[in-house]
Amino acid sequence: MDPEVARYFRKILRSLFAFLMWLFINITAGIYFKMAYSVNYSSFVHVAFFAWLVISLCLLLWYLYKIWGK
């Protein structure tokens, strides 16, 4: 296999893995533990969950930019 194709394939796999892990973590916390619903928790937990969602999205986008920017 051509080294450039293998490098490109690794970029795709790392990006896919990072996105899916981000998605699974946030879906589990938000829907399974019901942190996305303000009915079940205090407003602090609700705000903290959405703050985590935004911060982790920024970190994910930074990681993807770092991978694909090379």
N, C-alpha and C positions, 0 to 999 in steps of 0.2 A: 504494500500500500504506500502511496506517495506520502511523505512526511507532512506536507502542507494539508492534504485532505484529512489525515489523522488529527492534526492540530485543530482544524475547523470542526471536526466531529466531536473532539473533546470540549470545545467551546459550546457547542450545541447541548451536549449532555450536562455540562456544569450549569448552564443557564436553565435548562429544564428542571434539573434537580433542585436548584435554589428556588425557583418559582414554585414548584410543587410543595417543597417543605414549608415555604412561607404561607402558601395557601392552606395546607393541612393544619398547621399550627393555629392560624387565625380562625379557621372554620371550627376547629375543635374548641378553642376558647370561647368563641362567640356564640356558636349554636349549641354545641353539646353541653358546655358548662353555663350557657345562657347569660354570658356577660354582655352580649350585645343588646339585651333587652333590659330596659331600665326598671321593669316591674319587679324583677327578682333580687336586685342588688341595690345598694345605696348609690347615690349619684357619683360618689368618689370612684367606686369600682367601674361604673359605666364610663366615666370620663377617662379613667386610667386605661381602660381597654382601648378606647378610640385613640388616645394619645399613643399607645403602643402600636396600634395599627398604622398610624401615619408615620411614626418614627421608623418602624420596621420596613414600611414601603419605601421610604427614602433610602434606607440602608440597602435594600434589595436593588433599587435602581442604581445606586452608586456601585454596587458589586457588578451588576450587569454592564454598566458603562466601563468599568475597569477591565472586565473580560473582553468586551468587544471593541474597546478603544485602542487596543494594541495593534 
